[in-house]
Amino acid sequence: MIGMTVYAALSNAGEIVGTIASSAKGEEGHLRGMAVRPAWQGHGIAELLLHTAEKDLRAAGCKRVTLDTTAPLQRAIQFYRKNGFAPSGRIGDFFGMPLYEYEKPLN
């Protein structure tokens, strides 16, 4: 996680309920490790984390943001698509499982 900014969403009680990490390299940002605790899913936490990270990546001069995901994470993929991400066509390997890159322009 060296070189990444980690964001945490906190409940009123100070409990961590969601996280996301981002990094910027030139004009490209990358997101990693987005998660929201099950009890907090559907409360807008993921959108808040995503939009905060994207805002900071724009401020850092990024023109595009990427993330990687796997096919079993269909709910996450739907969330990413709803928020403007599309498959880039690049497929990596995650311990023998296809790792799909999604991208989004940061206007």
C-alpha positions in Angstrom: 0.0 0.0 0.0 3.0 2.3 -0.2 2.2 5.2 -2.4 -1.5 4.8 -2.0 -4.0 7.0 -0.2 -6.4 5.0 1.9 -9.9 6.4 2.7 -12.1 5.1 5.5 -15.8 5.9 6.1 -16.7 6.0 9.7 -20.0 5.5 11.5 -21.1 8.0 14.1 -19.6 5.7 16.7 -16.2 5.8 15.0 -16.4 2.3 13.5 -14.8 1.8 10.1 -17.7 0.9 7.7 -16.0 1.2 4.4 -12.6 1.7 2.7 -11.0 2.4 -0.7 -7.5 3.1 -1.7 -6.2 5.2 -4.6 -2.9 6.0 -6.3 -1.9 8.5 -8.9 0.8 8.1 -11.5 0.9 10.9 -14.1 -2.5 11.2 -15.7 -3.7 7.8 -14.5 -5.3 7.0 -11.2 -5.9 3.5 -9.9 -8.4 2.3 -7.3 -7.9 -0.7 -5.1 -9.5 -2.4 -2.1 -13.0 -1.0 -2.1 -15.1 -2.6 0.6 -18.2 -1.7 2.6 -19.3 -3.7 5.6 -22.4 -5.8 4.8 -24.6 -4.0 7.3 -23.7 -0.6 5.7 -24.2 -1.6 2.1 -27.0 0.3 0.3 -26.5 3.4 2.5 -24.4 5.4 -0.1 -21.0 4.6 1.6 -19.5 3.2 -1.6 -20.6 6.2 -3.7 -19.2 8.6 -1.1 -15.8 6.7 -1.0 -15.6 6.4 -4.8 -16.5 10.1 -5.4 -14.0 11.3 -2.8 -11.2 9.2 -4.3 -12.1 10.4 -7.9 -12.2 14.1 -6.7 -8.7 13.7 -5.2 -7.4 11.9 -8.3 -8.7 14.8 -10.5 -7.0 17.3 -8.2 -3.7 15.3 -8.7 -4.0 15.8 -12.5 -5.4 12.4 -13.4 -7.4 12.2 -16.6 -8.4 8.5 -16.2 -9.0 6.0 -13.4 -8.7 2.3 -13.5 -9.6 -0.6 -11.2 -9.4 -4.4 -11.4 -12.0 -6.9 -10.5 -12.9 -10.6 -10.9 -16.0 -12.2 -12.5 -17.5 -13.5 -9.2 -17.9 -9.9 -8.0 -20.9 -9.2 -10.1 -22.5 -6.8 -7.6 -19.3 -4.7 -7.6 -19.2 -4.8 -11.4 -22.7 -3.5 -11.6 -21.8 -0.7 -9.1 -18.7 0.2 -11.2 -20.7 0.3 -14.4 -23.4 2.4 -12.8 -20.7 4.8 -11.8 -19.3 5.2 -15.3 -16.6 2.5 -15.5 -16.4 0.3 -18.6 -14.2 -2.7 -19.4 -10.8 -1.7 -20.9 -10.3 -5.0 -22.6 -7.2 -5.7 -20.5 -7.2 -9.0 -18.6 -4.6 -9.9 -16.1 -4.1 -12.9 -13.8 -5.0 -13.1 -10.1 -3.7 -16.4 -8.9 -5.1 -18.2 -11.9 -8.4 -16.2 -12.0 -8.9 -13.6 -14.8 -8.5 -10.1 -13.5 -10.6 -7.6 -15.5 -9.6 -4.0 -15.8 -12.3 -1.3 -15.9 -11.6 2.3 -16.7 -13.3 5.7 -16.5 -12.4 9.1 -17.8 -12.1 11.8 -15.2 -13.7 14.9 -16.7 
